[in-house]
Amino acid sequence: QVQLVESGGGLVQPGGSLRLSCAASGSIIRINVMAWYRPAPGKQRELVATITSGGNIHYADAVKGRFTISRDNAKTVILQMNSLKPEDTAVYYCQMFMSVYGTSDKAYWGQGTQVTVSS
């Protein structure tokens, strides 16, 4: 059984910073892609940032230059969020596409962590 546990959300003033972390555990063979999502108007969730096992990184236009995604180790992904804006307020979800013993490759989701940007 695979579990993704997120941490690091909270309340911050505009212009401030937060660091989100997501750690995976379980019978994991390999994690191919790690990503962060958040809800968006008209969409269930929008992609915020993604990083592959090969180190390829992609950011949504709305967060380019302000957010940085990185892998802390083979099973942990970090989202460093700087220069936060009120419109960044959302529940942030971690997603990992991985190979797990006894099942086919698929995506797993964390429970979400609330980020609130407000003065």
C-alpha positions in Angstrom: 0.0 0.0 0.0 1.3 3.4 -1.0 0.8 6.6 1.1 1.7 10.2 0.2 2.0 12.5 3.2 2.1 16.3 2.6 3.2 19.0 5.0 4.2 22.7 5.1 1.0 24.5 4.3 -0.3 27.4 6.4 -1.1 31.1 6.4 1.3 33.6 5.0 1.2 37.3 4.1 1.4 38.4 0.4 5.1 38.4 -0.6 5.9 35.7 1.9 7.2 32.1 1.4 6.2 28.6 2.2 7.8 25.2 1.6 5.6 22.2 0.9 6.9 18.7 1.3 5.4 15.4 0.1 6.9 12.0 1.2 5.9 8.7 -0.3 6.1 5.4 1.5 5.1 1.8 0.7 6.2 -1.0 -1.6 7.6 1.4 -4.2 9.8 0.3 -7.0 10.3 3.6 -8.8 8.8 7.0 -8.9 8.7 8.3 -12.4 7.0 11.7 -12.0 6.4 13.9 -9.0 4.0 16.9 -9.3 1.9 19.4 -7.4 -1.6 20.4 -8.4 -4.2 22.9 -7.1 -7.8 23.6 -7.9 -8.6 26.1 -10.6 -11.8 27.8 -11.8 -13.5 25.6 -14.3 -11.1 22.7 -13.7 -10.9 20.0 -11.2 -7.2 20.6 -10.6 -4.5 22.4 -12.5 -0.9 21.4 -12.7 1.4 23.7 -10.7 4.8 22.0 -11.3 6.2 18.7 -12.2 9.6 17.0 -12.1 10.6 13.7 -13.7 13.0 11.1 -12.5 15.3 12.4 -15.3 15.2 15.9 -13.9 12.9 17.5 -16.4 10.9 20.3 -14.8 7.8 22.1 -15.9 5.9 25.0 -14.3 2.6 26.6 -14.9 2.9 30.1 -16.3 1.2 31.5 -13.2 4.0 30.3 -10.9 7.1 30.6 -13.1 9.9 32.5 -11.4 8.3 32.2 -8.0 7.9 28.5 -7.3 10.7 25.9 -7.4 10.1 22.1 -7.5 12.8 19.7 -6.4 13.4 16.2 -5.2 14.8 15.9 -1.7 15.4 12.2 -2.1 14.0 9.4 -4.2 10.7 9.5 -2.4 10.2 13.2 -1.4 9.3 16.2 -3.5 9.5 19.8 -2.4 7.7 22.9 -3.6 9.4 26.1 -2.5 6.9 28.9 -3.0 8.2 32.5 -2.9 6.6 35.9 -3.6 3.2 34.4 -2.8 0.1 36.2 -4.0 -3.5 36.0 -2.7 -4.5 34.1 -5.9 -2.1 31.3 -4.8 -4.5 30.5 -2.0 -5.6 26.9 -2.5 -5.3 23.3 -1.3 -2.2 21.9 -2.9 -2.1 18.3 -3.8 0.9 16.1 -4.4 0.8 13.5 -7.1 3.3 10.8 -7.9 3.3 8.4 -10.9 5.1 5.3 -9.8 5.7 1.6 -10.1 4.6 -0.4 -7.2 5.1 -4.1 -6.4 2.0 -6.1 -7.3 0.2 -3.6 -9.4 0.4 -1.7 -12.6 2.0 1.8 -12.8 -0.4 4.5 -11.8 -0.8 7.9 -10.2 -1.2 8.3 -6.4 -2.4 11.4 -4.6 -1.7 13.0 -1.3 -4.5 14.3 1.0 -3.8 18.0 0.3 -2.4 20.8 2.3 -4.0 24.2 2.7 -2.1 27.3 1.6 -3.6 30.7 2.5 -2.1 34.0 1.4 -3.7 36.9 3.1 -2.9 40.1 5.0 
